[in-house]
Amino acid sequence: MDNVKKQQSKQNRRDKKKKKQYYRKQSDNKRKENGRIRIELENGHCGFLVTCNQKEYQCLQESYNILNEISDQLYPTTAEHPDPNDIEACIKAELEAEQKTNRRFLQVKTRCKNLLFIRIQDDQIDPQALSTALWKDLEQNRRQNCRYIQRIIPVIRTCRTDKIVTIFDELFESLASKNVCSYLIQCRIRNYSSLTERTLQESIIKIVRERRPNWYVCLDRPDQVIQINVLCKAACISLLPDYNRYSKYNLIEFIKKHFGITENNNDGDNVMLNSDKQSKIIDNDDAENKNESISDDTKDITATVTEEEQQQQL
């Protein structure tokens, strides 16, 4: 009887060990995506910060489709065929070219809800140029190619939170090409309590005044918006031109304002609104956007323009 009990206890231990190994393996697989460990947002990344409303997976797929489409137009890849008569070599070259295009962008963990970061893995791609091409393509083609993306913001550089001021000082000298320009600073901090928006804002204003003394603050329609988003222990630095023209880089609001508004009927189909109703809604949206911009800007910019600077502007 003792031997039977010992064998049963040994078997139970083995079963428990197998269960632990199984769950460990499953947890490791969850941390992988397409055979690669998902990278967290850290120093040295550049890409796009995308906001959405609840449906992150659909937003991610839309972002991949839009960015790949625009990047194919700006940076086309051609498959090199060693021998036109060799069909296998041609197919292999085309597959390699397709895989290269699919590896241009990769999602990076932000640890913030409804906020995605898509990293650019190709060194040839410039986020500023890609963003400009995206908005120009949207203006020319007049088509709605998104449903779940809200804002898509190009990020020039990511850095650690304790290196924001030094990294911004290095980048600003090369990015600020205009001698006279109106600007606005927006600082948003998420899931990080060791830094306040006001202290970060004052540090950035100090750099701008030292590097570009002719730049002046404009709360209504600035030429450049300097936006810094702090996500946990990483910060995203962005320089956004034509901020109000592109509806604060909100794709859906830009489409509504310029190309018309759609609403769902009882059958679930999208139907264009009447002109009178559409104009009323656009006016209401403009009023809401204006009030929102004024409230956001006054909240973001606190004590930015001193009395001395106002006298210099006059």
C-alpha positions as CSV (number, residue, x, y, z in Angstrom):
1,M,0.0,0.0,0.0
2,D,2.8,2.4,0.8
3,N,4.4,1.8,-2.6
4,V,1.1,2.5,-4.3
5,K,0.7,5.8,-2.4
6,K,4.2,6.8,-3.3
7,Q,3.7,6.1,-7.0
8,Q,0.4,8.1,-6.9
9,S,2.1,11.1,-5.3
10,K,4.9,11.0,-7.8
11,Q,2.4,10.9,-10.6
12,N,0.5,13.8,-9.1
13,R,3.7,15.8,-8.9
14,R,4.5,15.1,-12.6
15,D,1.0,16.1,-13.6
16,K,1.3,19.4,-11.7
17,K,4.7,20.1,-13.3
18,K,3.3,19.5,-16.7
19,K,0.4,21.8,-16.0
20,K,2.8,24.5,-14.9
21,Q,4.9,24.1,-18.0
22,Y,1.9,24.3,-20.2
23,Y,0.6,27.5,-18.7
24,R,4.1,29.0,-18.8
25,K,4.2,28.2,-22.5
26,Q,0.8,29.7,-23.1
27,S,1.8,32.9,-21.3
28,D,4.9,33.2,-23.4
29,N,2.9,32.8,-26.6
30,K,0.5,35.6,-25.5
31,R,3.5,37.9,-25.3
32,K,4.4,37.1,-28.9
33,E,2.7,38.4,-32.0
34,N,3.5,36.7,-35.3
35,G,6.4,34.9,-33.7
36,R,7.9,38.1,-32.4
37,I,7.9,39.5,-28.8
38,R,5.9,42.7,-28.8
39,I,8.2,45.7,-28.0
40,E,7.3,48.3,-25.5
41,L,7.6,52.0,-26.2
42,E,11.1,53.2,-25.4
43,N,13.8,55.6,-26.5
44,G,14.7,56.1,-30.1
45,H,11.5,55.2,-31.9
46,C,9.7,57.2,-34.5
47,G,6.3,56.6,-36.0
48,F,2.7,57.5,-35.4
49,L,0.5,57.9,-32.3
50,V,-3.0,56.8,-33.1
51,T,-6.1,57.3,-30.9
52,C,-9.2,55.3,-31.2
53,N,-12.5,54.7,-29.4
54,Q,-12.6,51.2,-27.8
55,K,-12.0,49.1,-30.9
56,E,-8.2,49.0,-30.9
57,Y,-7.9,45.9,-33.2
58,Q,-9.9,47.4,-36.0
59,C,-8.1,50.7,-35.6
60,L,-4.7,48.9,-35.8
61,Q,-5.7,47.2,-39.1
62,E,-6.9,50.5,-40.6
63,S,-3.7,52.2,-39.6
64,Y,-1.6,49.5,-41.3
65,N,-3.7,49.7,-44.4
66,I,-3.5,53.5,-44.7
67,L,0.2,53.8,-43.8
68,N,1.2,51.0,-46.2
69,E,-0.8,52.5,-49.0
70,I,0.8,55.9,-48.6
71,S,4.3,54.5,-48.1
72,D,3.9,52.4,-51.3
73,Q,3.3,55.7,-53.2
74,L,6.2,57.5,-51.7
75,Y,8.7,54.6,-51.3
76,P,7.8,52.0,-54.0
77,T,9.7,48.7,-53.8
78,T,10.5,46.9,-57.0
79,A,11.3,43.2,-57.1
80,E,14.6,42.4,-58.8
81,H,14.3,39.4,-61.1
82,P,17.6,37.7,-61.7
83,D,16.3,35.8,-64.8
84,P,12.9,36.4,-66.4
85,N,12.7,32.8,-67.6
86,D,13.3,31.4,-64.1
87,I,9.8,31.4,-62.6
88,E,10.7,30.2,-59.2
89,A,13.3,33.0,-58.7
90,C,10.8,35.6,-59.8
91,I,8.2,34.4,-57.4
92,K,10.8,34.3,-54.6
93,A,11.9,37.8,-55.3
94,E,8.3,39.1,-55.4
95,L,7.6,37.4,-52.0
96,E,10.7,39.0,-50.5
97,A,9.6,42.4,-51.7
98,E,6.1,41.9,-50.3
99,Q,7.5,40.8,-47.0
100,K,9.7,43.9,-46.9
101,T,6.8,46.2,-47.4
102,N,4.8,44.4,-44.7
103,R,7.6,44.9,-42.2
104,R,7.6,48.7,-42.5
105,F,5.4,49.2,-39.5
106,L,5.0,47.5,-36.2
107,Q,2.7,48.1,-33.2
108,V,4.5,49.0,-30.0
109,K,2.9,48.7,-26.5
110,T,2.0,52.0,-24.9
111,R,0.2,50.6,-21.7
112,C,-2.5,53.3,-22.3
113,K,-6.1,52.4,-23.3
114,N,-7.3,53.5,-26.7
115,L,-3.9,54.7,-27.6
116,L,-1.7,52.9,-30.2
117,F,1.9,53.6,-31.3
118,I,3.0,52.3,-34.7
119,R,6.7,52.2,-35.1
120,I,8.5,52.8,-38.4
121,Q,11.0,50.1,-39.0
122,D,12.3,51.4,-42.3
123,D,14.9,54.1,-41.9
124,Q,14.1,55.6,-45.3
125,I,10.6,56.6,-44.2
126,D,10.1,60.0,-42.6
127,P,7.0,60.4,-40.4
128,Q,6.6,64.1,-41.2
129,A,6.7,63.5,-45.0
130,L,4.4,60.5,-44.7
131,S,1.9,62.5,-42.7
132,T,1.9,65.4,-45.2
133,A,1.4,62.9,-48.1
134,L,-1.5,61.3,-46.1
135,W,-3.4,64.6,-45.7
136,K,-2.7,65.7,-49.3
137,D,-4.0,62.4,-50.6
138,L,-7.1,62.8,-48.5
139,E,-7.7,66.3,-49.9
140,Q,-7.3,65.3,-53.5
141,N,-9.1,61.9,-53.6
142,R,-11.9,63.0,-51.2
143,R,-12.6,59.5,-49.9
144,Q,-13.3,58.1,-46.5
145,N,-10.9,55.3,-45.8
146,C,-11.3,55.0,-42.0
147,R,-14.0,54.3,-39.5
148,Y,-12.1,53.6,-36.2
149,I,-9.1,56.0,-36.3
150,Q,-9.6,59.3,-34.6
151,R,-6.3,61.1,-34.5
152,I,-3.1,60.0,-36.2
153,I,-0.1,62.1,-35.0
154,P,3.4,61.8,-36.5
155,V,6.1,61.3,-33.8
156,I,9.6,62.5,-34.7
157,R,11.3,60.9,-31.7
158,T,10.5,59.1,-28.5
159,C,12.7,59.4,-25.4
160,R,12.7,58.7,-21.7
161,T,10.8,61.1,-19.5
162,D,14.0,62.4,-17.8
163,K,15.5,63.2,-21.2
164,I,12.6,65.2,-22.8
165,V,14.3,68.6,-22.5
166,T,17.7,67.6,-23.8
167,I,16.3,65.6,-26.7
168,F,13.9,68.4,-27.6
169,D,16.7,70.9,-27.5
170,E,18.7,68.8,-30.0
171,L,15.8,68.2,-32.4
172,F,14.3,71.7,-32.3
173,E,17.3,73.4,-33.9
174,S,17.1,71.2,-37.0
175,L,13.3,71.2,-37.2
176,A,12.5,74.9,-36.7
177,S,13.3,76.2,-40.2
178,K,11.2,79.4,-39.9
179,N,12.6,82.5,-38.3
180,V,9.3,84.1,-37.6
181,C,6.4,81.8,-36.7
182,S,3.4,81.5,-34.3
183,Y,3.4,78.4,-32.1
184,L,1.5,76.6,-29.4
185,I,2.7,74.1,-26.9
186,Q,0.6,71.2,-25.8
187,C,1.7,68.7,-23.1
188,R,-0.3,65.7,-22.2
189,I,0.7,63.2,-19.5
190,R,-0.9,59.8,-19.1
191,N,-0.2,57.2,-16.5
192,Y,2.8,59.1,-15.1
193,S,2.7,61.1,-11.8
194,S,6.4,62.2,-11.4
195,L,6.0,65.1,-13.9
196,T,3.4,67.8,-14.3
197,E,2.3,69.4,-17.5
198,R,3.1,72.9,-16.3
199,T,6.7,72.2,-15.4
200,L,7.3,70.4,-18.7
201,Q,5.6,73.2,-20.6
202,E,7.7,75.9,-19.0
203,S,10.9,74.0,-19.9
204,I,9.9,73.7,-23.5
205,I,8.9,77.4,-23.7
206,K,12.3,78.4,-22.4
207,I,14.1,76.4,-25.1
208,V,11.9,77.9,-27.9
209,R,12.5,81.5,-26.6
210,E,16.3,80.9,-26.5
211,R,16.5,79.2,-30.0
212,R,13.9,81.3,-31.8
213,P,13.3,84.6,-30.1
214,N,11.1,85.8,-33.0
215,W,8.6,83.1,-32.5
216,Y,5.4,84.2,-30.7
217,V,2.5,82.4,-29.0
218,C,-0.8,82.1,-30.8
219,L,-3.8,80.4,-29.1
220,D,-6.2,80.6,-32.0
221,R,-4.6,79.4,-35.3
222,P,-0.8,78.8,-34.7
223,D,1.5,77.9,-37.6
224,Q,3.2,75.2,-35.6
225,V,2.0,73.1,-32.7
226,I,4.6,71.5,-30.5
227,Q,3.0,68.5,-28.9
228,I,4.6,66.3,-26.3
229,N,2.7,63.2,-25.1
230,V,4.1,61.3,-22.1
231,L,3.0,57.7,-21.9
232,C,4.1,56.0,-18.7
233,K,7.9,56.2,-18.8
234,A,8.2,57.3,-22.5
235,A,7.6,60.6,-24.2
236,C,6.6,61.3,-27.9
237,I,7.8,64.5,-29.4
238,S,5.8,65.9,-32.4
239,L,5.9,69.1,-34.5
240,L,2.5,69.6,-36.2
241,P,2.1,72.2,-38.9
242,D,-1.4,73.2,-40.2
243,Y,-3.0,71.9,-37.0
244,N,-6.3,73.7,-37.4
245,R,-6.4,73.1,-41.1
246,Y,-6.4,69.4,-40.6
247,S,-8.9,69.5,-37.8
248,K,-6.3,68.8,-35.1
249,Y,-5.1,65.8,-37.1
250,N,-8.5,64.1,-36.6
251,L,-9.3,62.1,-39.7
252,I,-13.0,61.7,-39.1
253,E,-13.6,65.4,-38.2
254,F,-11.6,66.4,-41.3
255,I,-13.8,64.2,-43.5
256,K,-17.0,65.5,-41.9
257,K,-16.0,69.1,-42.2
258,H,-14.8,69.1,-45.9
259,F,-16.4,66.2,-47.7
260,G,-19.9,65.9,-46.1
261,I,-21.4,63.9,-43.2
262,T,-22.9,60.5,-43.3
263,E,-25.4,58.9,-40.9
264,N,-26.9,55.4,-40.6
265,N,-30.5,54.9,-41.6
266,N,-32.8,52.2,-40.3
267,D,-31.3,49.6,-42.7
268,G,-27.8,50.2,-41.5
269,D,-26.6,51.9,-44.7
270,N,-24.7,55.2,-44.8
271,V,-26.8,58.0,-46.4
272,M,-25.7,61.5,-47.1
273,L,-27.5,64.2,-45.2
274,N,-29.5,67.0,-46.9
275,S,-27.7,70.2,-47.6
276,D,-29.6,72.3,-45.0
277,K,-29.2,69.7,-42.3
278,Q,-25.6,69.2,-43.3
279,S,-24.8,72.9,-43.1
280,K,-26.4,73.2,-39.7
281,I,-24.4,70.2,-38.4
282,I,-21.1,71.6,-39.8
283,D,-21.8,75.0,-38.2
284,N,-22.4,73.2,-34.9
285,D,-19.2,71.2,-35.3
286,D,-17.2,74.3,-36.1
287,A,-18.6,76.0,-33.0
288,E,-17.9,73.0,-30.8
289,N,-14.4,72.6,-32.3
290,K,-13.7,76.3,-31.7
291,N,-14.8,76.2,-28.1
292,E,-12.9,73.0,-27.6
293,S,-9.7,74.5,-29.1
294,I,-10.0,77.6,-27.0
295,S,-10.6,75.5,-23.8
296,D,-7.8,73.1,-24.6
297,D,-5.4,75.8,-25.6
298,T,-6.1,77.9,-22.5
299,K,-5.7,74.8,-20.4
300,D,-2.4,73.8,-22.1
301,I,-0.9,77.2,-22.2
302,T,-0.7,78.7,-18.8
303,A,1.5,81.7,-18.1
304,T,3.2,81.5,-21.5
305,V,3.1,85.1,-22.7
306,T,4.6,87.5,-20.1
307,E,4.1,91.2,-20.1
308,E,7.6,91.7,-21.6
309,E,6.9,89.5,-24.5
310,Q,3.6,91.3,-25.2
311,Q,5.4,94.6,-25.2
312,Q,8.0,93.3,-27.7
313,Q,5.2,92.0,-30.0
314,L,3.5,95.4,-29.9
